[in-house]
Structures are given as structure tokens and as C-alpha cells.
């Protein structure tokens, strides 16, 4: 089939590569225009754009998807289908162009976790499994009929980085299977059960803040959900302290010392939570680099300190 691939972040790259190596033909790759980042205010392209160019694929970077010239150009290419992976909402005028419409890869067990952050919320909620799902795109976000779905286990040591990478690779396989099935006419979409819908809204700053009154399990899940990027955080002597890795020590309950730090053997930092203690393994204090706990303790005095203050 003749395909226009749409995507932005690293999560979409395995699908781009898998489709490009399949029997299907990518006519164009559509991605966001470059943005300025960092202290140098340098323009940075999306991961999809950078990889598409390296693969020799032509790229379109429209500022708006409803621009007449863009719509006419896409229509002139006569695509059979759009493949959309971590891009943005498509206007109906654009969706109406391809013969077979558009398919989307979503990293959740739809209808669970419709929305912008399904992987993060699955980890926050301590789920033991998730899925990759291909759906037909429709007017309402993530509500299209389910084409294919594959369940995958969430390991206890998974964080956002490891789980996202695994789902992106499995999702790439599913995208090609879906394209093959659509071409053969062997896939019939199944409507989602609206009674089972749950949401995964965009992450905001409040979601990153650690509440030490919660259990060690709940806090550790939140840390996993925002590692290696963003970083769940607390406050240490008024400075923001991001925590990227932790481990549960025990189930000790000590309501008089919630948030209090205990240092053992000058190499381990334990924090009392509402239920259980957490060992902090990888941290980043405001204004400093990310480091392991041993390196952290060499430069920061935290004896008899309570986090969150």
C-alpha cells in the first residue's frame, strides 16, 4: 500500500523503520517543524524527521494540518492509508483523503488509558500488564475501532524508558501486521467497550511531586513512571530533588517520621514513607548533575533531614 507516515518522538521511530522495510511504500513522512531548545536556542528536529532524512525518505513539516496547500498536496499523492504514531489529532478533511483512512498505534490496552500519557499512568497505577493496540482513527481521541491488540507484561523493574522502548518495538511489528491485514481484507475492526474506558491525561507538574504520606509501593511506581525523563521530585532544604531510581526496603510504618532520611553505612539513603521505606538510588539536586547515591552523599549533607520541606 501507498503510505504517508505521521509521527514525532522516538517512540514512533521503530514503526517508521519497520514500515519502510516492509512491502508497503512510504510516500512521505509528516512530522512537526523543528523547535528551538536549550541555552543555545538551537533548532532541533523531531526524532522521526531526523531518522526519516537519514533513511532517505522525503519529509513534510506543516505548521497546520488544515492548510489548503498541504491538503491538496497530500491528496495529489493518492495515499492508500495514513500510519499515525505519536503525532497529533488529524482534521477530518485530512482523514478523508486516504482510501483506507488512517490507523494509529496506541501503547495501552484500549479502551484503557485513552489520552496523552498511557505508559506513565499504567506505571503510576502499578499495572502488571499493558498492550499495544492499532485502531482506526476517528473524530474522538483514541476511540476508533480496535484492529489488533497484543498484551505485554510490565516487569517490576520497568520504568518509562524501558517499557516505552519495548512497546515501541512490539508496536512496530503490530503496525505492519495491521497494514498486511487491511490490504488482504482480513481484519474487521471491533468497537471499543465504552463502559470500560479509562483516561490517561497529559502529565502536569503536580503529577511529578512526591507525596511521602503514600506507600513505598505507590511512590516507587511514580518514580518509575517519570524515569529517565522528567523525574519525580521532592524538596531537600528548599531545593528541588529529582529521584530517578529507588527500591523498596521494607513495609515499616512510622507515622512520626514520614519523609525523614536515614543514612546507613555512608552509602545508602532510606526514606520513610506512609507505609514502608524507600532506598534512593539515583538523584539530581537542583543545579547539579544526575548521580548515583554514593556520589550524591559525597557532596550533600542530609543527616536528620526530612524531605518535602
PAMAR-63259 format. One record per residue: x, y, z of N, C-alpha, C in turn; residue in three letters. Coordinates in steps of 0.2 Angstrom, whole numbers, padded with zeros to 4 digits, always signed. Each point is the difference from the previous one (the first is absolute). Last residue first. Example, Ala and Ser with C-alpha at 12.3 -4.5 7.8 and 13.67 -1.06 7.14 Angstrom:
<dokes>
+0064-0011+0035+0004+0006+0001-0004+0005+0003SER/+0002-0028+0000-0004+0006+0000+0004+0006+0000ALA/
</dokes>
This chain:
<dokes>
+0051+0097+0263+0000+0006+0004+0003+0006-0005UNK/-0001-0024-0005-0006+0003-0001+0000+0007+0003UNK/+0015-0020+0010-0001+0003-0006-0007+0002-0001UNK/+0017+0000+0021-0006-0003-0002-0001+0003-0007UNK/+0023-0005+0016-0004+0004-0004-0006-0003-0002UNK/+0021-0008+0012-0006+0003+0004-0004+0005-0004UNK/+0022-0004-0012-0002-0003+0006-0006+0003+0004UNK/+0012+0005-0022-0007-0001+0001-0002-0004+0006UNK/+0021+0014-0016-0002-0003+0006-0007+0000+0002UNK/+0016-0002-0023-0006+0003+0003-0001-0003+0007UNK/+0018-0006-0017-0001+0007+0000-0005+0004+0004UNK/+0005-0024-0001+0007+0003+0000-0001+0008+0001UNK/-0019-0015-0005+0002+0001+0008+0007+0003+0001UNK/-0008-0006-0022-0004+0005+0002+0002+0002+0008UNK/+0010-0018-0012+0003+0006-0002-0004+0006+0003UNK/-0009-0021+0004+0007+0000+0003+0003+0007-0001UNK/-0021-0006-0010+0000+0002+0007+0006+0001+0003UNK/-0001+0004-0027-0002-0005+0005+0000+0002+0007UNK/-0005+0018-0019+0005-0004+0002-0002-0006+0004UNK/-0005+0024-0017-0003-0006+0003+0006-0005+0002UNK/+0004+0027+0001-0001-0006-0005-0003-0005+0003UNK/-0004+0025+0009+0005-0004-0001-0002-0006-0005UNK/-0014+0018+0007+0006+0004-0002+0006-0005+0000UNK/-0020-0009+0013-0001+0006-0004+0007+0003-0001UNK/+0000-0026+0005-0002+0006+0004+0000+0006-0005UNK/-0003-0027-0003+0003+0006-0003-0003+0006+0004UNK/+0004-0030+0001-0003+0007+0001+0003+0005-0004UNK/-0003-0029+0006+0003+0005-0005-0004+0007+0001UNK/-0004-0018+0015+0006-0003-0003+0003+0005-0005UNK/-0016-0003+0024+0001+0004-0006+0007-0002-0003UNK/-0018-0014+0016+0007+0002-0001+0000+0004-0006UNK/-0022-0003+0017+0003+0000-0007+0008+0001+0001UNK/-0021-0010+0017+0006+0004-0001+0002-0001-0007UNK/-0026-0003+0013+0006-0003-0003+0006+0005-0001UNK/-0023+0009+0002+0000-0007+0002+0006-0003-0004UNK/-0003+0023+0001-0006-0002+0004+0000-0007+0002UNK/+0024+0008-0005-0006+0002-0003-0006-0002+0005UNK/+0029+0004+0002-0006-0003+0002-0007+0003-0003UNK/+0027-0004-0009-0005+0005+0002-0007-0003+0002UNK/+0029-0004-0004-0007-0003+0001-0004+0005+0002UNK/+0025-0003-0012-0004+0005+0003-0007-0003+0000UNK/+0028-0008-0001-0007-0002-0001-0005+0006+0003UNK/+0024-0002+0003+0000-0001-0007-0008-0002-0002UNK/+0011+0003+0022+0003+0006-0004-0001-0001-0007UNK/-0009-0014+0018+0007-0002-0003+0003+0005-0004UNK/-0025+0005+0004+0003-0006+0003+0007-0001-0004UNK/-0020+0020+0005+0006-0001-0004+0003-0006+0004UNK/-0026+0012-0001+0005-0004+0004+0006-0002-0005UNK/-0022+0020+0000+0005-0004-0003+0004-0004+0005UNK/-0027+0009-0001+0007+0001+0003+0005-0005-0003UNK/-0024+0002-0005+0004+0004-0004+0007+0001+0003UNK/-0018-0008+0017-0001+0000-0008+0004+0005-0003UNK/-0002-0008+0024+0006+0002-0003-0001+0000-0008UNK/-0017-0006+0017+0004+0006+0003+0006+0002-0004UNK/-0014-0020-0005-0003+0006-0001+0003+0007+0002UNK/+0007-0025-0007+0002+0004+0006-0003+0007-0002UNK/+0001-0028-0009-0004+0006+0001+0002+0004+0006UNK/+0011-0020-0019+0000+0004+0007-0005+0006+0000UNK/+0008-0018-0017-0007+0002+0001-0001+0004+0006UNK/+0023-0003-0016-0004-0003+0004-0007+0003+0001UNK/+0017+0006-0017+0004-0004+0005-0004-0005+0004UNK/-0001+0011-0026-0004-0001+0006+0004-0004+0005UNK/+0009+0017-0020-0001-0007+0001-0004+0000+0007UNK/+0007+0019-0022+0000-0002+0007-0002-0007+0001UNK/+0007+0022-0019+0000-0007+0002-0001-0002+0007UNK/-0001+0022-0010-0001-0004-0006+0000-0007+0001UNK/-0004+0026+0013+0002-0007+0001-0002-0005-0006UNK/+0005+0028+0007-0003-0005-0004+0002-0007+0002UNK/-0002+0025+0013+0004-0006+0000-0004-0005-0005UNK/+0001+0028+0007-0004-0005-0003+0005-0006-0001UNK/+0002+0018+0020+0002-0001-0007-0004-0006-0003UNK/-0002+0007+0023-0002+0006-0004+0002-0001-0007UNK/+0006-0016+0016+0002+0006+0003-0002+0006-0005UNK/-0007-0020-0011+0006-0001+0005+0002+0007+0002UNK/-0023-0012-0013+0004+0006+0001+0005-0002+0006UNK/-0012-0015-0022-0001+0003+0007+0004+0006+0002UNK/-0008-0016-0024+0004+0004+0004-0003+0001+0007UNK/+0002-0015-0025-0004+0001+0005+0004+0004+0005UNK/+0005-0001-0026+0002-0001+0007-0005+0002+0005UNK/+0005+0001-0027-0004+0004+0005+0003+0000+0007UNK/+0008-0020-0016-0002+0007-0002-0004+0003+0006UNK/+0007-0024-0001+0006+0005+0001-0001+0007-0001UNK/-0018-0009+0011+0008-0001-0001+0000-0004-0006UNK/-0021+0006+0012+0003+0006-0003+0008-0001-0001UNK/-0014-0018+0008-0004+0003-0005+0003+0006-0003UNK/+0009-0011+0019+0001-0004-0006-0004+0003-0006UNK/-0003+0010+0021+0007+0001-0002+0001-0004-0006UNK/-0021-0004+0010+0001+0007-0003+0007+0002-0002UNK/-0004-0021+0011-0003+0000-0007+0000+0007-0003UNK/+0008-0002+0022+0005-0003-0005-0003+0000-0007UNK/-0014+0008+0018+0005+0005-0002+0005-0003-0005UNK/-0016-0015+0008-0003+0006-0004+0005+0005-0002UNK/+0007-0017+0015-0002-0003-0006-0003+0005-0005UNK/+0005+0006+0022+0006-0001-0003-0001-0003-0007UNK/-0020+0014+0011+0004-0006+0001+0006+0000-0004UNK/-0011+0023+0007-0002-0006-0004+0004-0005+0002UNK/+0004+0021+0008-0005-0003+0004-0002-0006-0003UNK/+0015+0016-0010+0003-0006+0004-0004-0003+0005UNK/-0002+0012-0025-0003+0001+0006+0002-0006+0005UNK/+0010+0013-0024+0000-0006+0005-0004+0002+0006UNK/-0001+0011-0026+0002+0001+0007-0002-0006+0005UNK/-0005+0003-0024+0007-0002+0001+0002+0000+0007UNK/-0022+0007-0009+0001-0007+0000+0007-0003+0002UNK/-0005+0023-0002-0003-0002+0006+0001-0008+0000UNK/+0005+0012-0020+0006+0001+0005-0003-0003+0007UNK/-0011-0010-0022+0001+0007+0002+0005+0000+0006UNK/-0009-0017-0022+0003+0000+0007+0001+0008+0001UNK/-0020-0011-0015+0006+0003+0000+0003+0001+0007UNK/-0019-0018-0002+0001+0007-0002+0007+0002+0000UNK/-0015-0022-0001+0007+0001+0002+0002+0007-0003UNK/-0024-0017+0006+0004+0006-0003+0007+0000+0002UNK/-0021-0020-0004+0004+0004+0005+0004+0005-0003UNK/-0022-0018-0006+0004+0005-0002+0003+0003+0006UNK/-0017-0017-0004+0006-0002+0003+0006+0005-0001UNK/-0023+0001-0009-0001-0001+0008+0007-0002+0003UNK/-0003+0002-0024+0001+0006+0003-0001+0000+0008UNK/+0010-0017-0019-0005+0000+0005+0000+0006+0004UNK/+0008-0003-0026+0002+0000+0007-0006+0000+0004UNK/+0001-0011-0025-0002+0006+0004+0002+0000+0007UNK/+0011-0013-0021-0004-0001+0005-0001+0006+0004UNK/+0008-0007-0027+0001+0004+0006-0005-0002+0005UNK/+0011-0016-0019-0007+0004+0002+0001+0004+0006UNK/+0017-0012-0019-0001+0002+0006-0006+0004+0000UNK/+0009-0011-0019-0001-0005+0005-0001+0003+0007UNK/+0006+0009-0024-0007+0000+0002-0002-0005+0006UNK/+0022+0007-0011-0003-0007-0002-0008+0000+0001UNK/+0013+0019+0006+0001-0001-0007-0003-0006-0002UNK/+0000+0005+0023-0004+0004-0004+0000-0001-0007UNK/+0015-0012+0013-0007-0002+0001-0005+0004-0004UNK/+0023+0007+0001-0001-0007-0004-0007-0002+0000UNK/+0006+0018+0014+0000+0002-0007-0001-0006-0004UNK/+0002-0004+0022-0006+0003-0001-0001+0002-0007UNK/+0020-0009+0008-0005-0005-0001-0007+0003-0001UNK/+0018+0015+0003+0001-0004-0006-0005-0005-0001UNK/+0000+0011+0021-0002+0005-0006+0000-0004-0007UNK/+0008-0011+0020-0007+0000-0001-0002+0005-0005UNK/+0023-0001+0005-0002-0006-0003-0008+0000-0001UNK/+0008+0018+0011+0003+0000-0007-0002-0006-0003UNK/-0004+0001+0023-0005+0004-0004+0002+0000-0007UNK/+0015-0009+0015-0005-0005-0001-0006+0004-0004UNK/+0018+0013+0006+0002-0005-0005-0005-0005-0001UNK/-0004+0017+0015+0001+0003-0006+0002-0005-0005UNK/-0002-0006+0023-0007+0001-0004+0001+0003-0007UNK/+0019-0002+0014-0002-0007-0002-0007+0001-0004UNK/+0010+0020+0008+0004-0003-0005-0003-0007-0002UNK/-0010+0011+0018-0001+0003-0006+0004-0003-0006UNK/+0004-0008+0022-0007-0002-0002-0001+0003-0007UNK/+0020+0007+0011+0000-0007-0002-0007-0003-0003UNK/+0001+0023+0008+0005-0001-0005+0000-0007-0003UNK/-0013+0006+0020-0003+0002-0007+0005-0001-0006UNK/+0004-0017+0019-0002+0007+0001-0002+0002-0007UNK/+0003-0025+0013-0001+0004-0006-0001+0007+0003UNK/+0003-0020+0013+0006+0005+0000-0001+0004-0006UNK/-0016-0017+0005+0001+0004+0006+0005+0005-0001UNK/-0013-0008-0022+0005-0003+0005+0001+0004+0006UNK/-0020-0004-0019+0004+0005+0003+0004-0003+0006UNK/-0011-0012-0024+0000+0001+0008+0004+0006+0002UNK/-0016-0003-0022+0007-0001+0002+0000+0001+0007UNK/-0019-0004-0022+0002+0001+0007+0007-0001+0001UNK/-0014+0007-0023+0004-0005+0003+0002+0002+0007UNK/-0019+0006-0022+0003+0001+0007+0004-0006+0002UNK/-0014+0012-0024+0004-0005+0004+0002+0002+0006UNK/-0017+0012-0010+0002-0004-0006+0004-0006+0003UNK/-0020+0018+0011+0007-0003+0001+0001-0005-0006UNK/-0014+0024-0001-0001-0007+0001+0007-0004+0000UNK/-0002+0026+0009-0001-0004-0006-0001-0007+0001UNK/+0006+0019+0015-0007-0003+0001-0001-0005-0006UNK/+0018+0017+0006+0001-0007+0002-0006-0004+0001UNK/-0005+0025-0004+0007-0002+0002-0001-0007+0002UNK/-0019+0009-0016+0002+0001+0007+0007-0004+0001UNK/-0009+0000-0022+0000+0007+0002+0002+0001+0008UNK/+0011-0020-0013-0007+0002+0000+0000+0007+0003UNK/+0018-0022-0009-0001+0007+0002-0007+0002-0001UNK/+0008-0026+0004-0002+0005-0006-0001+0007+0004UNK/+0017-0018+0011-0007+0002-0001-0001+0004-0006UNK/+0018-0017+0015-0001+0004-0006-0008+0001+0000UNK/+0018-0006+0022-0007-0001-0004+0000+0005-0006UNK/+0016-0012+0022+0000+0004-0006-0006-0001-0004UNK/+0004-0004+0028-0001-0002-0007+0002+0005-0005UNK/+0002-0009+0028-0003+0005-0004+0000-0003-0007UNK/+0004-0008+0028+0000-0001-0007-0003+0006-0003UNK/+0002+0000+0023+0005-0006-0001+0000-0001-0008UNK/-0005+0024+0015-0003-0006-0004+0005-0005-0001UNK/+0000+0022+0014+0002-0007+0002-0002-0005-0004UNK/-0004+0025-0002-0005-0005+0003+0002-0007+0002UNK/+0015+0016-0011-0002+0003+0006-0005-0004+0004UNK/+0007-0007-0022+0005-0001+0006-0002+0003+0006UNK/-0014+0004-0018+0000-0008+0001+0005-0001+0006UNK/-0001+0022-0008-0006-0002+0004+0000-0007+0002UNK/+0016+0007-0016+0001+0003+0007-0005-0002+0005UNK/-0003-0006-0023+0006-0004+0003+0001+0003+0007UNK/-0016+0011-0013-0002-0006+0002+0005-0004+0003UNK/-0005+0025-0008+0005-0003+0004-0002-0007+0003UNK/-0014+0015-0014+0007+0002-0002+0005-0004+0004UNK/-0025-0010-0005+0002+0006+0002+0008+0001-0002UNK/-0017-0021+0008-0001+0004-0005+0003+0007+0002UNK/-0001-0022+0013+0005+0005-0001+0000+0003-0007UNK/-0014-0022+0000+0003+0003+0006+0005+0005-0002UNK/-0014-0014-0015-0002+0007+0002+0003+0003+0006UNK/+0016-0012-0010-0006+0004-0002-0006-0005+0001UNK/+0025-0001+0008-0005-0005-0001-0007+0004-0001UNK/+0024+0012-0007-0004-0002+0006-0005-0006-0002UNK/+0015+0016-0014+0004-0004+0005-0004-0001+0006UNK/-0006+0005-0027-0001+0003+0006+0003-0005+0006UNK/-0001+0007-0029+0003-0005+0005-0001+0003+0007UNK/-0015+0004-0024+0004+0003+0005+0003-0006+0005UNK/-0011+0005-0027+0000-0004+0006+0005+0003+0005UNK/-0017+0008-0022+0006+0001+0004+0000-0005+0006UNK/-0013+0001-0026+0000+0004+0006+0007+0000+0003UNK/-0006-0011-0021-0001-0004+0006+0000+0004+0007UNK/+0004+0011-0021-0005-0005-0002-0002-0004+0006UNK/+0009+0025+0003+0002-0007-0002-0005-0004-0001UNK/-0005+0023+0007+0003-0001-0007+0002-0007-0001UNK/-0011+0010+0020-0005-0002-0006+0004-0002-0006UNK/+0010+0010+0020-0002-0007+0001-0004-0003-0006UNK/+0005+0023+0001+0006-0004-0002-0001-0007+0001UNK/-0017+0015+0006+0001+0001-0007+0006-0004-0003UNK/-0006+0000+0023-0004-0004-0004+0001+0001-0007UNK/+0019+0005+0018-0006+0003-0002-0004-0005-0005UNK/+0018-0008+0019+0000+0002-0007-0007+0003-0001UNK/+0017-0002+0022-0006-0001-0002-0001+0002-0008UNK/+0024-0008+0008-0005+0005+0003-0007-0001-0003UNK/+0022-0016+0004+0000+0006-0004-0005+0005+0004UNK/+0008-0025+0003+0002+0005+0004+0001+0007-0004UNK/-0006-0017-0016+0003-0003+0006+0003+0006+0004UNK/-0015-0008-0023+0001+0005+0005+0002-0003+0006UNK/-0004-0004-0028+0002-0004+0006+0002+0006+0005UNK/-0017-0001-0023+0005+0003+0004+0002-0004+0006UNK/-0009-0007-0026-0001+0000+0007+0005+0005+0003UNK/-0002-0002-0024-0005-0005+0002-0002+0001+0007UNK/+0009+0020-0016+0002-0005+0005-0006-0005+0001UNK/+0006+0020-0017-0005-0006+0000+0002-0005+0004UNK/+0009+0023-0006+0004-0006+0001-0004-0007+0000UNK/-0010+0022+0000+0003-0001-0006+0005-0006+0000UNK/-0010+0008+0020-0005-0003-0005+0003-0002-0006UNK/+0013+0012+0015-0001-0006+0002-0005-0004-0004UNK/+0003+0022-0005+0006-0003-0002+0000-0008+0003UNK/-0017+0016+0005+0000-0002-0007+0006-0004-0002UNK/-0002+0008+0022-0005-0005-0001+0000-0002-0008UNK/+0014+0017+0007+0003-0007+0003-0006-0005-0002UNK/-0005+0022-0006+0006-0002-0004+0002-0007+0002UNK/-0017+0011+0013-0002-0002-0006+0005-0003-0004UNK/+0001-0001+0027+0001+0005-0006-0002-0003-0006UNK/-0002-0010+0022-0005+0002-0004+0001+0005-0005UNK/+0016-0009+0016-0002-0005-0004-0006+0001-0004UNK/+0021+0016+0009-0007-0002+0002-0002-0005-0005UNK/+0022+0005+0000-0001+0004+0006-0008-0002+0002UNK/+0016-0017-0015-0005+0006+0000-0001+0003+0007UNK/+0018-0016-0013-0001+0003+0007-0005+0006+0000UNK/+0010-0023-0015-0004+0006+0000-0001+0002+0007UNK/+0019-0017-0015-0004+0002+0006-0004+0006-0001UNK/+0013-0023-0013-0002+0007+0000-0004+0002+0006UNK/+0019-0020+0000-0007+0001-0001-0002+0008+0000UNK/+0022-0012+0004-0001+0002-0006-0007+0001-0002UNK/+0011-0006+0021-0002-0006-0004-0001+0002-0007UNK/+0005+0016+0016+0006-0004+0000-0001-0006-0004UNK/-0018+0015+0004+0005+0003-0005+0006-0004+0000UNK/-0016-0007+0015-0003+0000-0007+0005+0003-0005UNK/+0005+0001+0023+0001-0006-0002-0003-0001-0007UNK/-0002+0021+0010+0007-0002+0000+0001-0007-0003UNK/-0023+0007+0004+0003+0004-0005+0008-0002-0001UNK/-0011-0009+0019-0003-0003-0007+0003+0003-0006UNK/+0005+0009+0022+0003-0006-0001-0002-0004-0007UNK/-0002+0027+0002-0003-0006+0003+0004-0006-0002UNK/+0013+0023-0001-0005-0003-0003-0003-0006+0004UNK/+0012+0025+0007+0000-0008+0000-0006-0003-0003UNK/+0015+0026+0003-0006-0004-0003+0002-0008+0001UNK/+0010+0018+0017+0001-0003-0006-0006-0004-0002UNK/+0007+0015+0020-0006+0001-0004+0001-0003-0007UNK/+0015-0001+0020+0002+0003-0007-0005+0001-0004UNK/-0004-0010+0021+0003+0007+0001+0002+0003-0006UNK/-0019-0019-0002+0006+0001+0003+0002+0007+0001UNK/-0016-0007-0021+0001-0002+0007+0006+0002+0003UNK/-0020+0003-0022+0007+0003+0003+0000-0003+0008UNK/-0012-0012-0023-0001+0005+0006+0006+0002+0003UNK/-0011-0011-0025+0005+0000+0005-0002+0005+0005UNK/-0020-0011-0013+0006+0004-0002+0005+0000+0006UNK/-0016-0022-0002+0000+0007+0002+0006+0004-0003UNK/-0008-0021-0014+0002+0001+0007-0001+0008+0001UNK/-0004-0021-0020-0002+0006+0003+0001+0001+0007UNK/+0009-0015-0024-0001+0000+0007-0002+0008+0003UNK/-0004-0015-0025+0003+0005+0004-0001-0001+0008UNK/-0003-0017-0016+0000+0005-0005+0003+0006+0003UNK/+0002-0027+0005-0001+0006+0004+0001+0006-0006UNK/-0007-0027-0003+0004+0006-0002-0002+0006+0004UNK/-0001-0029+0004-0004+0006-0001+0005+0006-0001UNK/+0007-0022+0006-0002+0000-0007-0004+0006-0002UNK/+0018+0001+0021-0006-0004-0002-0001+0000-0008UNK/+0015+0014+0014+0003-0006-0003-0005-0005-0002UNK/-0007+0021+0009+0004+0001-0006+0004-0006-0003UNK/-0013-0001+0020-0004+0001-0006+0004+0001-0006UNK/+0011-0001+0021-0003-0007-0002-0004+0001-0006UNK/+0010+0019+0009+0005-0004-0003-0003-0007-0002UNK/-0014+0016+0011+0002+0003-0006+0005-0005-0004UNK/-0007-0006+0022-0005-0001-0005+0002+0003-0007UNK/+0015+0004+0018+0000-0007-0002-0006-0002-0005UNK/+0001+0023+0009+0005-0002-0005+0001-0008-0002UNK/-0015+0013+0016-0003-0001-0006+0006-0003-0005UNK/+0004+0007+0023-0004-0006+0000-0002-0002-0007UNK/+0012+0020+0004+0004-0006-0001-0004-0006+0000UNK/-0013+0022-0006+0005-0002+0004+0004-0006-0001UNK/-0018+0010-0016+0005+0005+0003+0005-0003+0004UNK/-0019-0007-0022+0002-0001+0007+0005+0005+0002UNK/-0014-0012-0023+0000+0006+0004+0002-0001+0007UNK/+0000-0010-0028+0001-0002+0007+0000+0007+0004UNK/-0011-0010-0024+0003+0006+0003+0001-0002+0008UNK/-0003-0018-0022+0000+0003+0007+0003+0007+0001UNK/-0010-0021-0018+0004+0006-0001-0002+0004+0007UNK/+0001-0028-0004-0004+0006+0000+0004+0006+0000UNK/
</dokes>
